[in-house]
Amino acid sequence: MLSCWMGLAGVSVQAHAEDSLNPAVNPINVVASIPPLAGLVYPLLGEQDSISVILDVGSSPHGFQLRPSHMRALQQADLMLMVGTPVDAWMQRAAERSDIATRQLFDAEQSDWLPRRDSGAWDRKHHPSHGHAHQRHSGLQAVARVDGHIWLDIERAINWVADMSLALQQLRPERAAEFQAREEQVVASLIAARQAWSDQLQPYQDKPFVVMHDAYQYFEHRFGLNAAGAVYINPEVAPSVRRIQEIRDTLVAQGVVCVYQEPQFPTDRLRSVLRGMDVGLGQLDPLGADDVLVPYEQFYDRLVQSFIACMQDASAN
């Protein structure tokens, strides 16, 4: 039976029932650093395969540290999946000490990654051009300057599914046709969903919003959304009183419609930011905070629908 673990805690998931009829299937054990990566490969796996996620449920990947239980899970893996940016540097260090097959999303040879935004408030007209981070830097400098939340790039996600399918085929050549068939289904569904999401988000492209921390730039870029800033400049450091006032000024100056909190961050400072202001409060989850692993398409749909829900509520009030 296809089993998965979120933060190494067992949960039950729907699986591909046809594989249970074939006892000769050679199972694969996949370990992913964060839930969205597991969601990319999960629909490709069969019922006898297993998948686990290292990041603990509800935790932020920023500043996360591996424990002995995580290292044991990695040692049992056939395939390790990583983002390959500073977001999961803790996973990359473990991979360097292992001979297990690995795949990472970040490719330093590609030139169109989005650069990190240095300020907590942004002007849409002065966003740096796509690809600036890599064109001026290379190697470790390049990845350090890239916005590391690359799993929210829906365009690349389609290619990543194909890459993960290839990795599975290389590990289990006798199951290649099985993985290829599932890959075709997943890719076709993601392409259709991408168009549907584009249509759903189009009415809100000019509506300014503020996020908890700067994790959504690829989401914003692909769908033409208008982020005005982030409450946390550094996700590991609580915003200062001065920073809170800056965000309040941004809310007024740019006519912000919604502020989105995250389940991985405390909300007490956010209440201070919004006190006395007529701004919608929503929630975006860039990681998947519950203990049920879902396919990437379902994870992304939750993100889109949560974004729209706040916008709709704010428009109705």
C-alpha positions in Angstrom: 0.0 0.0 0.0 1.3 3.5 -0.9 2.2 5.1 2.4 3.4 8.5 3.3 4.6 10.4 6.3 4.3 14.1 7.0 7.1 15.1 9.3 7.7 11.3 9.7 4.2 10.8 11.2 2.1 8.2 9.4 -1.2 9.1 7.7 -3.5 7.3 5.3 -3.8 8.4 1.7 -5.6 7.3 -1.5 -3.4 5.1 -3.6 -3.2 3.4 -7.0 -5.1 0.2 -6.4 -4.0 -1.7 -9.5 -0.5 -2.1 -8.1 -1.7 -4.2 -5.2 -2.6 -6.9 -7.6 1.0 -7.3 -8.8 3.2 -8.7 -6.0 6.2 -8.5 -8.3 6.3 -4.6 -8.3 9.6 -3.4 -6.8 8.7 -0.6 -4.4 10.4 2.8 -4.2 11.0 4.8 -1.0 11.0 8.6 -1.7 12.0 11.3 0.8 11.2 15.0 0.2 12.3 18.0 2.1 9.0 19.8 2.1 5.4 18.8 1.3 4.9 20.5 -2.1 7.9 18.5 -3.5 6.3 15.3 -2.2 3.1 16.4 -3.9 4.8 16.6 -7.2 6.0 13.0 -7.1 3.1 11.5 -5.2 0.7 11.0 -8.1 3.4 9.1 -10.0 3.9 6.5 -7.3 2.1 3.1 -7.0 0.4 1.6 -4.0 3.4 -0.4 -2.9 5.7 2.7 -2.9 6.3 5.0 0.1 7.0 8.7 0.5 8.0 10.7 3.5 8.4 14.4 4.2 11.2 15.7 6.5 9.8 19.1 7.4 7.6 18.8 10.5 3.9 19.7 10.1 3.3 23.4 10.7 7.0 24.2 10.8 8.8 26.9 8.8 11.8 25.6 6.7 13.7 28.7 7.6 16.1 27.6 10.4 14.9 24.0 10.5 17.4 21.4 11.7 17.5 17.7 11.0 17.1 15.3 13.9 18.4 11.6 14.2 14.9 10.3 13.1 15.2 12.4 10.0 18.7 11.0 9.2 17.4 7.4 9.6 14.6 8.1 7.1 17.1 9.5 4.6 19.3 6.5 5.0 16.4 4.2 3.9 15.5 6.3 0.9 15.9 5.3 -2.8 15.4 8.9 -3.9 15.8 12.3 -2.2 14.0 15.4 -3.4 15.2 18.9 -2.5 14.4 22.5 -3.5 18.1 23.2 -3.8 17.9 26.8 -2.5 18.7 28.1 1.0 15.1 27.2 2.0 16.2 23.6 2.5 19.9 23.9 2.9 19.6 21.4 5.8 18.5 18.7 3.4 21.3 19.5 0.9 24.0 19.1 3.6 22.6 15.6 4.4 22.5 14.7 0.7 26.2 15.6 0.3 27.1 12.9 2.8 25.0 10.3 1.1 25.2 8.2 -2.1 21.5 8.0 -2.5 20.0 9.3 -5.8 18.9 12.9 -5.5 16.9 15.4 -7.5 16.6 19.2 -6.8 14.4 21.8 -8.4 17.0 24.6 -8.6 19.2 24.6 -11.7 22.0 27.1 -11.6 22.3 26.9 -15.4 18.9 28.4 -15.9 18.9 32.2 -16.2 15.4 33.3 -15.5 15.1 32.8 -11.7 13.6 35.7 -9.8 16.0 37.6 -7.5 15.3 38.1 -3.8 13.5 41.4 -2.9 15.5 43.3 -0.3 12.8 45.5 1.0 9.6 44.7 2.9 7.6 47.1 0.7 7.5 46.8 -3.1 6.5 49.0 -6.0 5.1 47.0 -8.9 6.7 49.4 -11.5 10.2 48.9 -10.0 10.4 45.2 -9.6 13.7 43.8 -10.9 13.6 42.0 -14.2 13.2 38.3 -14.4 16.5 36.6 -14.4 18.5 39.5 -12.9 19.8 37.3 -10.0 21.6 34.8 -12.2 22.8 37.1 -14.9 25.1 39.0 -12.5 26.1 36.1 -10.3 26.9 32.4 -10.6 27.4 29.4 -8.4 26.8 29.9 -4.7 26.3 33.6 -5.2 23.5 33.0 -7.7 21.5 30.6 -5.5 22.0 33.0 -2.5 20.5 35.9 -4.4 17.6 33.9 -5.9 14.1 33.9 -4.4 14.3 30.3 -3.0 10.5 29.6 -3.0 10.7 28.2 -6.5 8.2 25.4 -6.0 5.4 27.9 -6.4 6.4 28.4 -10.1 3.6 26.6 -11.8 5.3 26.7 -15.2 8.3 24.9 -14.0 6.3 22.5 -11.9 5.1 20.8 -15.1 8.7 20.2 -16.2 9.6 19.0 -12.7 6.9 16.3 -12.8 8.6 15.0 -16.0 12.0 15.1 -14.4 10.8 13.2 -11.3 9.1 10.6 -13.6 12.5 10.1 -15.3 14.2 9.7 -12.0 11.7 7.0 -11.0 12.2 5.3 -14.4 15.9 5.2 -13.9 15.5 3.6 -10.5 13.0 1.0 -11.7 13.3 0.6 -15.5 10.9 -2.3 -15.4 8.2 0.1 -14.3 8.9 2.8 -16.9 5.6 2.4 -18.7 3.7 2.8 -15.5 5.5 6.0 -14.5 5.2 7.4 -18.0 1.4 6.8 -18.1 0.9 8.6 -14.8 3.2 11.4 -15.9 1.1 12.1 -18.9 -2.1 12.3 -16.8 -0.5 14.6 -14.2 1.0 17.0 -16.8 -2.3 17.2 -18.8 -4.2 17.9 -15.6 -1.7 20.6 -14.4 -1.9 22.4 -17.8 -5.6 22.5 -17.7 -5.6 23.7 -14.1 -3.1 26.4 -14.9 -5.4 27.9 -17.4 -8.4 27.7 -15.0 -6.4 29.4 -12.3 -5.3 32.1 -14.7 -8.9 32.8 -15.6 -10.0 32.8 -11.9 -7.2 35.2 -10.8 -7.5 37.6 -13.7 -10.1 39.9 -12.0 -7.8 40.5 -9.1 -4.5 41.3 -10.9 -4.6 45.0 -10.0 -5.7 44.5 -6.3 -2.8 45.3 -3.9 -2.1 42.9 -1.1 0.5 42.2 1.6 1.9 38.8 2.6 3.3 37.6 5.9 6.8 37.0 4.4 8.1 37.1 0.8 7.4 33.6 -0.3 5.0 34.1 -3.3 6.9 36.0 -5.9 6.7 33.1 -8.4 3.0 32.8 -7.9 2.6 36.6 -8.3 4.8 36.7 -11.4 3.1 33.8 -13.3 -0.4 35.2 -12.7 0.3 39.0 -12.8 -0.6 39.7 -9.2 0.1 43.0 -7.4 1.9 42.3 -4.1 2.7 45.5 -2.2 5.0 44.1 0.5 5.7 41.7 3.3 5.3 42.0 7.1 8.4 40.0 7.9 11.6 41.1 6.0 13.5 38.2 7.6 11.2 35.2 8.4 13.3 34.3 11.4 13.1 37.8 13.0 9.9 39.4 14.3 9.1 42.8 12.8 10.0 45.8 14.8 7.7 48.6 15.8 9.2 50.7 13.0 8.6 47.9 10.5 5.0 47.7 11.6 4.5 51.4 11.0 6.0 51.1 7.6 3.6 48.4 6.7 0.7 50.4 8.0 1.8 53.3 5.8 2.0 50.9 2.8 -1.5 49.6 3.4 -2.8 53.2 3.3 -0.6 54.5 0.4 -1.3 51.6 -1.9 -4.9 50.9 -1.0 -4.1 47.3 0.1 -7.2 45.1 -0.2 -6.0 42.0 1.7 -3.2 40.9 4.1 -2.4 37.2 4.2 -1.2 35.5 7.3 0.5 32.0 7.3 0.0 29.0 9.5 3.7 28.7 10.1 4.0 32.2 11.7 2.5 33.7 14.9 -0.2 36.2 14.2 0.1 38.6 17.2 2.3 41.1 15.4 -0.1 40.9 12.4 -2.9 42.0 14.6 -0.8 45.0 15.6 -0.3 45.9 12.0 -4.0 45.8 11.2 -5.5 47.3 14.3 -8.0 50.0 13.3 -7.6 49.5 9.6 -10.2 48.4 7.1 -8.3 45.6 5.3 -9.3 42.1 4.6 -7.5 39.3 6.5 -6.8 36.0 4.6 -4.4 33.1 4.8 -2.0 31.6 2.4 -0.1 28.4 3.0 3.1 28.1 0.8 4.0 24.6 2.3 0.9 22.6 3.2 0.4 22.8 7.0 -1.9 19.9 7.7 -0.9 16.3 8.1 -2.4 14.9 4.9 -0.2 14.7 1.8 -2.0 15.8 -1.4 -1.0 16.0 -5.0 0.7 19.3 -6.0 -2.3 20.3 -8.1 -4.5 20.2 -5.0 -2.0 22.0 -2.9 -1.8 24.8 -5.6 -5.5 25.0 -5.9 -5.8 25.6 -2.2 -3.4 28.5 -2.6 -5.3 30.0 -5.5 -8.7 29.6 -3.8 -7.5 31.0 -0.5 -6.1 34.1 -2.3 -9.4 34.6 -4.1 -11.5 34.1 -1.0 -10.0 37.1 0.8 -10.3 39.3 -2.3 -14.0 38.3 -2.6 -14.7 38.9 1.0 -13.0 42.3 0.9 -15.0 43.3 -2.2 -18.3 42.3 -0.5 -17.7 44.4 2.6 
